[in-house]
Amino acid sequence: MIQRDIQTLAQTEKVILAAQLRAAVWKMATLAFAGFTALVGLLMANGATYCALYSNFGPAATLAIVAAFDFLLAAALAFSGVLASRGPPEFALQQRQSALDSLRSQYEDGKNRAASIIRKPFDLAARRTASLMLRALIRNRKSKSAAAD
C-alpha cells in the first residue's frame, strides 16, 4: 500500500515536472523567437520611420518617436510571452495530493501502533502468555477427561 502510494507520487511528480519543463521551454522559445523577430522588424521599421519623419520633425524628435515605439513594442512582446505560460495537468496535481494524503494517514497509523506497542509491551506479553496458559489448561483437562472415560 505504501509502495503503491510512493510509486504514484513518483509518477505524478514526473508528469508535473515534465509539464513544467515543457512550459518553461515553450516560454523561452517563444520569447527568443519574438525577440529575434522584433529585432529584425525593428531595424527595418526604424529605418523607414526615421526617413519618413525626418523631414517633418527633425532628427532629435524623429529619434525620440522611433525609440518610444521600440519600447512599446518590446513591452508588448515581453507581456505576451509571460501570458503564454502553461501549468501542470490538474489530474496529476490531484493524484499527487491523494498519494501524499494516503502516505500521511498511513504514517500516522503506523506511528500510533508503534506508540501503543511501546507503551504497553508487558500487556501484550501478558495477554499472549495468558492465552497460552489457557490453551494448555484446556488441553490438559480434555486429556484427563478422555483418560477418565
GIZICOR-V759674 format. One record per residue. N is the residue number from 1. RES is the residue in one letter. SS is DSSP state (h for helix, s for strand, l for the rest). PHI is phi in whole degrees, 0 to 359 (none if undefined). Layout:
n->N res->RES ss->SS phi->PHI
n->N res->RES ss->SS phi->PHI
This chain:
n->1 res->M ss->l phi->none
n->2 res->I ss->h phi->292
n->3 res->Q ss->h phi->298
n->4 res->R ss->h phi->296
n->5 res->D ss->h phi->294
n->6 res->I ss->h phi->293
n->7 res->Q ss->h phi->296
n->8 res->T ss->h phi->298
n->9 res->L ss->h phi->298
n->10 res->A ss->h phi->295
n->11 res->Q ss->h phi->294
n->12 res->T ss->h phi->292
n->13 res->E ss->h phi->296
n->14 res->K ss->h phi->297
n->15 res->V ss->h phi->295
n->16 res->I ss->h phi->295
n->17 res->L ss->h phi->294
n->18 res->A ss->h phi->296
n->19 res->A ss->h phi->295
n->20 res->Q ss->h phi->293
n->21 res->L ss->h phi->293
n->22 res->R ss->h phi->300
n->23 res->A ss->h phi->296
n->24 res->A ss->h phi->293
n->25 res->V ss->h phi->295
n->26 res->W ss->h phi->298
n->27 res->K ss->h phi->295
n->28 res->M ss->h phi->294
n->29 res->A ss->h phi->295
n->30 res->T ss->h phi->297
n->31 res->L ss->h phi->293
n->32 res->A ss->h phi->293
n->33 res->F ss->h phi->295
n->34 res->A ss->h phi->298
n->35 res->G ss->h phi->295
n->36 res->F ss->h phi->294
n->37 res->T ss->h phi->298
n->38 res->A ss->h phi->295
n->39 res->L ss->h phi->295
n->40 res->V ss->h phi->295
n->41 res->G ss->h phi->296
n->42 res->L ss->h phi->293
n->43 res->L ss->h phi->298
n->44 res->M ss->h phi->291
n->45 res->A ss->h phi->293
n->46 res->N ss->h phi->297
n->47 res->G ss->h phi->296
n->48 res->A ss->h phi->293
n->49 res->T ss->h phi->292
n->50 res->Y ss->h phi->298
n->51 res->C ss->h phi->295
n->52 res->A ss->h phi->286
n->53 res->L ss->h phi->267
n->54 res->Y ss->h phi->301
n->55 res->S ss->h phi->288
n->56 res->N ss->h phi->272
n->57 res->F ss->h phi->247
n->58 res->G ss->l phi->92
n->59 res->P ss->h phi->293
n->60 res->A ss->h phi->291
n->61 res->A ss->h phi->294
n->62 res->T ss->h phi->297
n->63 res->L ss->h phi->296
n->64 res->A ss->h phi->294
n->65 res->I ss->h phi->296
n->66 res->V ss->h phi->296
n->67 res->A ss->h phi->294
n->68 res->A ss->h phi->297
n->69 res->F ss->h phi->297
n->70 res->D ss->h phi->299
n->71 res->F ss->h phi->294
n->72 res->L ss->h phi->297
n->73 res->L ss->h phi->295
n->74 res->A ss->h phi->297
n->75 res->A ss->h phi->295
n->76 res->A ss->h phi->295
n->77 res->L ss->h phi->294
n->78 res->A ss->h phi->295
n->79 res->F ss->h phi->295
n->80 res->S ss->h phi->292
n->81 res->G ss->h phi->291
n->82 res->V ss->h phi->291
n->83 res->L ss->h phi->289
n->84 res->A ss->l phi->276
n->85 res->S ss->l phi->280
n->86 res->R ss->l phi->236
n->87 res->G ss->l phi->259
n->88 res->P ss->l phi->290
n->89 res->P ss->l phi->297
n->90 res->E ss->h phi->295
n->91 res->F ss->h phi->295
n->92 res->A ss->h phi->292
n->93 res->L ss->h phi->295
n->94 res->Q ss->h phi->292
n->95 res->Q ss->h phi->295
n->96 res->R ss->h phi->297
n->97 res->Q ss->h phi->296
n->98 res->S ss->h phi->296
n->99 res->A ss->h phi->295
n->100 res->L ss->h phi->295
n->101 res->D ss->h phi->297
n->102 res->S ss->h phi->296
n->103 res->L ss->h phi->297
n->104 res->R ss->h phi->297
n->105 res->S ss->h phi->293
n->106 res->Q ss->h phi->294
n->107 res->Y ss->h phi->297
n->108 res->E ss->h phi->297
n->109 res->D ss->h phi->299
n->110 res->G ss->h phi->297
n->111 res->K ss->h phi->294
n->112 res->N ss->h phi->293
n->113 res->R ss->h phi->297
n->114 res->A ss->h phi->297
n->115 res->A ss->h phi->295
n->116 res->S ss->h phi->291
n->117 res->I ss->h phi->291
n->118 res->I ss->h phi->292
n->119 res->R ss->h phi->290
n->120 res->K ss->l phi->235
n->121 res->P ss->h phi->290
n->122 res->F ss->h phi->284
n->123 res->D ss->h phi->297
n->124 res->L ss->h phi->295
n->125 res->A ss->h phi->294
n->126 res->A ss->h phi->294
n->127 res->R ss->h phi->298
n->128 res->R ss->h phi->296
n->129 res->T ss->h phi->295
n->130 res->A ss->h phi->297
n->131 res->S ss->h phi->296
n->132 res->L ss->h phi->296
n->133 res->M ss->h phi->294
n->134 res->L ss->h phi->297
n->135 res->R ss->h phi->298
n->136 res->A ss->h phi->296
n->137 res->L ss->h phi->296
n->138 res->I ss->h phi->297
n->139 res->R ss->h phi->298
n->140 res->N ss->h phi->297
n->141 res->R ss->h phi->295
n->142 res->K ss->h phi->297
n->143 res->S ss->h phi->291
n->144 res->K ss->h phi->291
n->145 res->S ss->h phi->291
n->146 res->A ss->h phi->289
n->147 res->A ss->h phi->285
n->148 res->A ss->h phi->288
n->149 res->D ss->l phi->284
